[in-house]
Structure formats: structure tokens, C-alpha cells
Amino acid sequence: MLFEFGFSDRKLLQARSKRQASHSVPAAICSHRSSTYLPPAICRVRIPRPGYTNPMQPLSLEQILSDEQLRKSEFPVAAEKIFLGHAAVCPLPRRVVDAMTDFALSCAVKDQEDAYAPGRMVETRQLAARLLGAQPTEVALVGPTSLALSYVAAGLTFRRSDNVLVYHDDYPSNVYPWMALAQKGVQVRFLNIRELGRIRKIDVEGQVDESTRLVALASCHFLSGWRIDVPAIGEFLRQRDILFCVDGIQTLGAFPTSVEHVDFFAADAHKWLLGPLAAGLFYVRQDVQDRLQPTVFGWHNVRCPNYVAQENIVHPPDARRYEAGSANLLGIAGLEAAMRLLLDLGIERIAAELLRKRNVLIPALKSKGFTVLHESAPPEHASGIVTFLKPGTDMAQLHSRLTENNVVASLRTDRTGQRYLRFSPHFYNTDAELRHAVDLL
Ligand SMILES: Cc1ncc(COP(=O)(O)O)c(C=O)c1O
């Protein structure tokens, strides 16, 4: 068995040396594969990839953007369409698909937990910790962002006079778990700001009081693309002894992340991280783990030697206490490959590239008469999201035109019913792709 609380990750680490041996799959299984462009790295019957020899070869952003064959090989979506929808749900890079395929193939001939190489979970938590600037013991792998945020809302103890401060126009995943606290008598306050998504430290400072227990914000607004100053807001809240919970899905993998002044951070893998759906990270600061009670229970997060239920509930001394049962190993294998790819490329480098692309898009959109949300945002508040509109223009029609021409963008609507188009290119999109998309508008 793979995870028996109390020794699982340590045992896995000790067994790491066995890892290579477990990475082999009978050729017979590989030969059933029909895909011609997604061969698994471990498959003995290899299908050659044009212009691409070593699947684990380190990549650089410059290489990807200067070698079209390599770009299309590593990011197969680029051979099919212009994909500008990473703020919605990303397509998977080849390396991620390979990692998941390898694991899935291994699972065809063994117990799935045995097929998961020893030590991999430890390494995955280490990668996640690097990405977050946290400790591996502070990372739980629980899946969707909504679930992790709900664990925070449900697991803290509130008094009836307490309030929490949230932003009503955030993505619903970071609104509803807090609204549900009203049933417990907690006052749910909505942050009051003038422009969509534009939350500054001063807004938070002015809207908390001595009864505020927690502030929950998104690191970047999903619609307007405004990126908040997480360290500054977090530092202020820590001084006031107010907990800070961050929905980080719109920045993790795209911009450097530091959870130094954050208590809880949740981000699924299916956007900027370039990983699969429902394979997200949940960070809980070590010092607050005793305050955040697990609200789900099972064999994995409660001590049960030999699967025998004990007299008392005893949780692991780290963030595994929030992982109740079997892990989503297939998704986590993809998450691991995605994190390796991004960390190899360098998050600072990716961030700079995303801001550069934004500066390509904005003047091009403005020259066609569009208004871009937060177009003058300083770099520290700008993100990979470029959202625009033109009064009197049917944005849904423009969206259809893009779709018909193989350009993936997002059509979004605000509370007033106003429609917008949102472009969210990632590092592997080219300037030529961006220009082509704008030309179609
Ligand atoms: C800010 C934000 N939070 C959360 C989510 C999705 O949450 P989940 O991972 O639960 O699907 C999205 C998806 O669009 C989002 O933009």
C-alpha cells in the first residue's frame, strides 16, 4: 500500500532507488496505442517525433519561441490552433501528456498504487514547495481550488461576531465558500472598490476592523486581469492578526509566488500551471495547521495501522491531514511534469514574457478601437490576462469569428451583463499568433 499515514512519504523516499525499475511497461501494451503524436516516454515501441529526440531534454523559452517545429512538438495545440485561453482551461503540453500516459500504461499491469514510483510523491511535494516558496510539509494535494477554499472556510472556528472580507466579483469559487459561513452567524463583508478587480492594499486596510478574522482574495482577478500585491496585503494582515487566504489559480505558474505572508493558498493545475484538471495544490502555513481542522476524514489522514480504525482521531503532523483518501495519482503525475517544465523554464522568465506579450496586445487592440481593462496597470499589477470590449460592438459575434478561425479566446460577462473578450496567452504563444488574432477582430 502506498500511503499509510505516519510513514508514507518517508518510506517512499527510502525506496526511491527502486524507481527506475518500476518504469517499464510491456511492449504489447504500447502497441495498442493509436495516437501518432503522443508516444509515451517509456514505451519500448517508440514513435519518432519530428525534430525532437530526447523527451526529457531541458528546454528554454528562447528555444521554444525560435524553433517552430519544437514549439509545435512540445505544445501540440499550437499545431492545431491559436490558443489564447489559459485563464480558462489549458491544453496539456506533450511532456505532461507523456507523464500521464506513462503512468496510465503502468497502471494497466499493476495495482495503480504500486505503479506509482516510490519517492514520487515526496518529489512532487518538493516541487510544489519550490513553486510556492513553502515547505513540503505545508502542501496538500486535494484537487480543485473550490475544494481547498471550502476546506478553509469550513475548518476554521469562528465566533458569531466575527466577519470575513471577500470580493463579491471574484470567481464564485472564492465567494460561495465564504457566503456559506453566514449560516454559522459569521458576517460576510464584500470589499467595496471602484473598478472591476482593482484591489489595492489601501482598500483592504480601510475595510477590516477588530472583528475581521480572515480576508480571502484572488491573486489576480479572473476577468479584469488585475494582480494584487499579495506580500504587501499579507504583511498588513499578519500585523493585525487577520488570516489571509489566497485563490492563486490565476497566477501560479505564470508569476513568482511567495506565501511568506499568506496563511492559505489554493490553485488547481489546469490554467497557468499547464497541468490536468483537479490536480491542484493547497498550501496551509505550518503555524496555522492546528487552527484549520480537517473537515474530511479517512484512512489516509487519520492514523489506522493495518487499516484498523482506532479509538481516537489522530492526524498526520503536516498538510497531509487534509488529504482524506486515495490520491488522484494520474492527475498528480501530470502536475509533477507540469511543475518540472515551468520550474526549468523559470517563473521569472515566464512572467517577463507574459508582460511582454501584454505590451504587444494592448497597442494592437487599442489601434482597433478597443478598450482594454486596466490597460495602464503597472507591471506589478499586470498579468497574463488581457480583457477588452468596444461599446456598441457585439463581443459574442467577435468571439464566434475567432472560434471559426481557430483562435481560442474567452467570452466573459460581468455582473451588469457587459460582455468582454479575454485573451490569456502563455509563454509559448508567438507574437505572430497574437497579431493574427487581433487582425481577425
Ligand atoms: C480565480 C479562479 N478561481 C477558481 C477557479 C476554478 O476553480 P476550480 O479549480 O475549483 O475549478 C477559476 C476558474 O476559472 C478561477 O478563475
The ligand as an SDF file (V2000), in Angstrom:
LIG
                    3D

 16 16  0  0  0  0  0  0  0  0999 V2000
   -9.9950   32.8030   -9.8120 C   0  0  0  0  0  0  0  0  0  0  0  0
  -10.4820   31.4090  -10.0570 C   0  0  0  0  0  0  0  0  0  0  0  0
  -10.6160   30.5720   -9.0100 N   0  0  0  0  0  0  0  0  0  0  0  0
  -11.0220   29.2850   -9.1850 C   0  0  0  0  0  0  0  0  0  0  0  0
  -11.3100   28.7970  -10.4500 C   0  0  0  0  0  0  0  0  0  0  0  0
  -11.7050   27.3700  -10.6630 C   0  0  0  0  0  0  0  0  0  0  0  0
  -11.7890   26.6370   -9.5220 O   0  0  0  0  0  0  0  0  0  0  0  0
  -11.6680   25.0570   -9.5470 P   0  0  0  0  0  0  0  0  0  0  0  0
  -10.2100   24.7200   -9.5330 O   0  0  0  0  0  0  0  0  0  0  0  0
  -12.3660   24.6590   -8.3170 O   0  0  0  0  0  0  0  0  0  0  0  0
  -12.3510   24.5350  -10.7740 O   0  0  0  0  0  0  0  0  0  0  0  0
  -11.2230   29.6520  -11.5430 C   0  0  0  0  0  0  0  0  0  0  0  0
  -11.5850   29.1630  -12.8900 C   0  0  0  0  0  0  0  0  0  0  0  0
  -11.8960   29.8490  -13.7940 O   0  0  0  0  0  0  0  0  0  0  0  0
  -10.7810   30.9810  -11.3350 C   0  0  0  0  0  0  0  0  0  0  0  0
  -10.6320   31.8330  -12.3620 O   0  0  0  0  0  0  0  0  0  0  0  0
  1  2  1  0
  2  3  1  0
  2 15  2  0
  3  4  2  0
  4  5  1  0
  5  6  1  0
  5 12  2  0
  6  7  1  0
  7  8  1  0
  8  9  2  0
  8 10  1  0
  8 11  1  0
 12 13  1  0
 12 15  1  0
 13 14  2  0
 15 16  1  0
M  END
$$$$
